[in-house]
């Protein structure tokens, strides 16, 4: 009986240790996480999603927890002055026109393939940073410094993003590049003042060009509107003249018909209408009976002599309103 007690104690302790060892294998994977398990160095497929899982204890399973919903940021380059423990040329990049720039960019990415990312054992970010720096240097080497600092910043960022994604896929880093942004860019301190003056001159030039283009647009719009107005006025005048010409033509055709019916009456009517039209333009008129002479000095001409009036073939009833009197108007 005395011998059985140590055996029972050892058995109980062994069972308790085995239970504790088994309990230590439970693993909780939180929301937004993926657990990559390597059992004796070999990846267990598939990766564990959120929830409670059991793994082999005592280090037989290696678990890497990777967040797939987090946006990670990686800063490359350096825009500021290098620290004392860095090289003086740290962060400098060469442009296509042989100018040096200090450029800083931010890469935003997310883990897309947790297993491939875990196999890099924490070195994926370093390799991703090196690939980003090389793509950024390549993009700057094909452009002039003015384009890098001003007009091509967006195109450079997009070009680096596309090439960096291709490099990450070829290296199987298991990440998706969300975007690249050029956060800062400046020339070296030794030539910063000259670059600032050059940029100021370019800004003034761009301002003048923009004002000239605005003036051009306004003047062109005004000219187009003026031209449209002139064309409309010309069309209206042409229509008016055409209508007047058609009215005169219709009147002439009417007179022609009447003349053919009665030539004498037509001539008489035309004579009366012409006389009315002519007398309407004269300021002073004299109506005389046939054979009577007139003194033209009464019209204001002191040198005029008495001349006999031309014989008139018309009588009082020929011209409406005719009378053997004088009218000053």
C-alpha positions in Angstrom: 0.0 0.0 0.0 2.9 2.3 0.8 4.5 1.5 -2.5 1.3 2.4 -4.5 1.1 5.9 -3.1 4.2 7.2 -4.9 3.1 5.6 -8.1 -0.4 7.2 -7.9 1.2 10.6 -7.1 3.5 10.3 -10.1 0.6 9.3 -12.3 -1.5 12.2 -11.1 1.3 14.7 -11.7 1.9 13.3 -15.1 -1.8 13.5 -16.0 -2.0 17.0 -14.7 1.1 18.0 -16.7 -0.4 16.5 -19.8 -3.6 18.3 -19.3 -1.8 21.6 -18.8 0.3 20.9 -21.9 -2.8 20.2 -23.9 -4.6 23.3 -22.6 -1.6 25.4 -23.6 -2.2 24.5 -27.2 -5.5 26.5 -27.5 -5.1 29.6 -29.7 -7.5 32.5 -30.2 -7.4 34.4 -33.5 -9.0 37.8 -33.3 -11.2 39.6 -35.9 -9.2 41.0 -38.9 -6.3 38.5 -38.2 -5.1 35.4 -39.9 -2.9 32.9 -38.2 -0.2 31.2 -40.3 0.8 27.9 -38.6 4.1 26.2 -39.4 4.2 22.7 -37.9 7.8 21.4 -37.7 8.6 24.1 -40.3 5.9 23.1 -42.8 3.0 25.5 -43.4 -0.4 24.1 -42.3 -3.0 24.8 -44.9 -5.3 26.6 -44.8 -4.4 29.5 -42.6 -6.6 29.9 -39.5 -9.2 32.6 -39.5 -10.8 34.4 -36.6 -11.9 32.0 -33.8 -10.6 29.4 -31.3 -8.1 26.9 -32.6 -5.9 24.2 -31.1 -2.2 23.8 -32.0 0.5 21.3 -31.0 2.1 22.6 -27.8 5.8 22.7 -26.7 6.9 24.7 -29.7 5.9 22.1 -32.3 3.7 24.6 -34.0 4.9 28.1 -34.8 2.1 30.7 -35.2 2.4 34.0 -36.9 -0.5 36.4 -36.5 -1.0 38.7 -39.4 -3.6 41.5 -39.7 -5.1 41.6 -43.2 -7.4 44.6 -42.6 -4.7 47.1 -41.5 -3.2 49.6 -43.9 0.5 49.7 -43.4 2.7 52.7 -44.3 6.3 52.6 -45.3 8.4 55.8 -45.7 11.2 55.9 -48.2 13.8 58.5 -49.0 14.6 61.6 -46.9 13.7 65.2 -47.5 15.4 66.8 -44.5 19.0 67.2 -43.6 20.7 63.9 -42.8 21.5 63.2 -39.1 25.1 63.0 -37.9 25.1 59.2 -38.1 24.0 59.2 -41.7 26.0 59.9 -44.9 25.8 63.4 -46.3 24.2 62.1 -49.5 21.5 60.1 -47.7 18.1 60.5 -49.5 19.6 62.3 -52.6 18.3 61.2 -56.0 19.5 62.2 -59.4 17.1 63.5 -62.0 17.3 63.2 -65.8 18.9 66.6 -66.2 21.7 65.8 -63.6 20.2 67.7 -60.6 20.1 66.3 -57.1 16.9 66.2 -55.1 16.0 65.1 -51.6 12.7 63.3 -52.0 10.5 61.6 -49.4 7.6 59.2 -50.3 5.1 57.1 -48.5 4.0 53.7 -49.6 0.6 52.4 -48.4 0.0 48.7 -48.6 -1.9 45.8 -47.1 -1.2 42.1 -46.7 -3.0 40.3 -49.4 -1.5 36.8 -49.0 -0.7 36.0 -45.4 1.1 32.8 -46.0 3.5 34.3 -48.6 4.1 37.3 -46.3 4.8 35.2 -43.2 7.4 33.1 -45.1 9.6 36.3 -45.4 10.0 36.1 -41.6 9.6 39.9 -41.0 12.0 40.8 -43.8 9.2 41.7 -46.3 9.0 45.4 -45.3 12.8 45.8 -45.8 12.7 44.3 -49.2 9.6 46.3 -50.1 11.4 49.5 -49.1 14.4 48.7 -51.2 12.2 47.9 -54.2 10.3 51.2 -53.8 13.5 53.3 -53.6 14.9 51.7 -56.8 11.6 52.3 -58.7 11.5 55.9 -57.4 15.1 56.5 -58.5 14.2 55.0 -62.0 11.2 57.4 -62.3 13.3 60.4 -61.5 16.1 59.5 -63.8 13.8 59.9 -66.8 12.5 63.4 -65.9 13.8 66.9 -65.4 13.9 68.5 -62.0 11.1 71.0 -62.8 8.8 68.2 -63.8 9.6 66.3 -60.6 9.0 69.2 -58.3 5.9 70.5 -60.1 3.9 68.9 -62.9 4.8 65.2 -62.9 4.4 64.4 -59.2 1.1 62.5 -59.7 2.4 60.6 -62.7 5.6 59.7 -60.8 3.6 58.3 -57.9 1.3 56.2 -60.2 4.3 54.9 -62.1 6.2 53.9 -58.9 3.0 52.3 -57.6 2.5 50.1 -60.7 6.2 49.0 -60.9 6.3 48.4 -57.1 3.3 46.1 -57.3 4.9 44.2 -60.2 8.1 43.8 -58.1 6.1 42.7 -55.0 4.3 40.0 -57.1 7.6 38.7 -58.6 9.2 38.5 -55.1 6.0 36.9 -53.7 5.8 39.4 -50.8 2.1 38.8 -50.4 1.2 42.5 -50.3 -1.1 44.8 -52.3 0.1 48.3 -53.0 -2.7 50.7 -52.3 -0.9 53.9 -53.3 2.3 55.9 -53.4 2.4 59.6 -52.5 5.3 62.0 -52.8 5.1 63.8 -49.4 8.1 66.1 -49.8 10.7 67.1 -52.3 13.4 69.7 -52.1 16.8 70.5 -53.6 20.0 70.2 -51.5 20.5 73.0 -48.9 23.5 74.4 -50.9 21.3 75.4 -53.9 17.9 75.8 -52.2 17.8 79.6 -52.6 18.5 79.3 -56.4 15.8 76.7 -56.8 13.4 78.9 -54.8 14.1 81.8 -57.2 13.6 79.6 -60.2 10.3 78.3 -59.0 9.2 81.8 -58.2 10.0 82.9 -61.8 8.1 79.9 -63.2 5.1 80.7 -61.0 5.1 84.3 -62.3 5.3 83.0 -65.8 2.5 80.5 -65.3 0.4 83.3 -63.8 0.9 85.5 -66.9 0.2 82.6 -69.2 -3.0 81.8 -67.3 -4.1 85.4 -67.5 -3.3 85.5 -71.2 -5.4 82.4 -71.8 -8.3 83.8 -69.8 -8.1 87.1 -71.8 -8.0 85.0 -75.0 -11.1 83.0 -74.0 -13.0 86.1 -73.0 -12.1 87.9 -76.3 -12.9 84.9 -78.4 -16.3 84.5 -76.7 -17.0 88.2 -77.2 -15.9 88.0 -80.9 -18.1 85.0 -81.5 -21.1 86.7 -79.9 -20.4 89.9 -81.9 -20.1 87.9 -85.1 -23.3 86.0 -84.4 -25.1 89.4 -83.8 -23.7 90.8 -87.1 -24.8 87.7 -89.0 -28.3 87.8 -87.5 -28.6 91.5 -88.3 -27.4 90.9 -91.9 -29.9 88.0 -92.3 -32.7 90.3 -91.0 -31.7 93.1 -93.3 -31.5 90.7 -96.3 -34.9 89.4 -95.5 -36.3 93.0 -95.2 -34.8 94.0 -98.6 -36.0 90.8 -100.2 -39.5 91.4 -98.9 -39.4 95.0 -100.1 -38.1 93.9 -103.5 -40.9 91.3 -103.8 -43.5 93.9 -102.8 -42.2 96.3 -105.5 -42.2 93.5 -108.0 -45.8 92.6 -107.2 -46.8 96.3 -107.5 -45.0 96.6 -110.8 -46.8 93.5 -112.1 -50.1 95.0 -110.9 -49.4 98.3 -112.7 -48.3 96.3 -115.8 -51.7 94.5 -115.9 -53.5 97.8 -115.5 -51.4 99.5 -118.2 -52.1 96.7 -120.7 -55.8 97.0 -120.0 -55.8 100.9 -120.5 -52.4 102.4 -121.5 -53.7 106.1 -121.3 -55.2 105.6 -117.8 -52.1 103.8 -116.6 -49.8 106.6 -117.8 -52.0 109.2 -116.2 -52.1 107.4 -112.9 -48.3 106.9 -112.9 -47.9 110.6 -113.7 -50.0 111.7 -110.8 -48.2 109.3 -108.4 -44.8 110.6 -109.5 -45.9 114.2 -109.1 -47.2 113.5 -105.6 -43.9 111.8 -104.7 -41.8 114.7 -106.2 -43.9 117.5 -104.6 -43.6 115.8 -101.3 -39.8 116.4 -101.3 -40.0 120.1 -102.3 -40.1 122.7 -99.5 -41.8 125.5 -101.6 -44.3 124.9 -104.4 -46.0 127.2 -106.9 -49.1 126.1 -108.7 -49.8 128.3 -111.8 -52.4 128.2 -114.5 -51.2 127.5 -118.0 -49.3 130.4 -119.8 -48.7 132.5 -116.6 -45.2 133.8 -115.9 -43.5 133.7 -112.5 -40.9 135.8 -110.7 -38.4 133.3 -109.2 -37.1 135.9 -106.8 -39.9 135.1 -104.5 -38.1 131.7 -103.9 -35.1 133.5 -102.4 -32.9 134.0 -105.5 -32.1 137.7 -106.0 -30.5 137.2 -109.4 -33.3 135.1 -110.9 -35.0 136.8 -113.8 -38.5 136.5 -114.9 -39.0 133.5 -117.0 -42.2 132.3 -118.5 -43.7 129.2 -117.0 -43.6 126.1 -119.0 -46.9 125.3 -120.6 -48.8 122.8 -118.4 -51.0 120.2 -120.0 -52.8 119.6 -116.8 -55.9 121.5 -115.6 -57.4 122.1 -112.3 -59.1 118.7 -112.2 -55.9 116.9 -113.3 -54.0 117.5 -110.1 -56.0 117.2 -106.9 -55.8 120.4 -104.8 -54.5 122.6 -107.7 -55.6 126.3 -107.5 -54.6 129.6 -109.1 -52.9 130.7 -105.9 -49.5 130.8 -104.3 -48.4 128.6 -101.5 -45.1 129.4 -99.7 -44.7 125.8 -98.5 
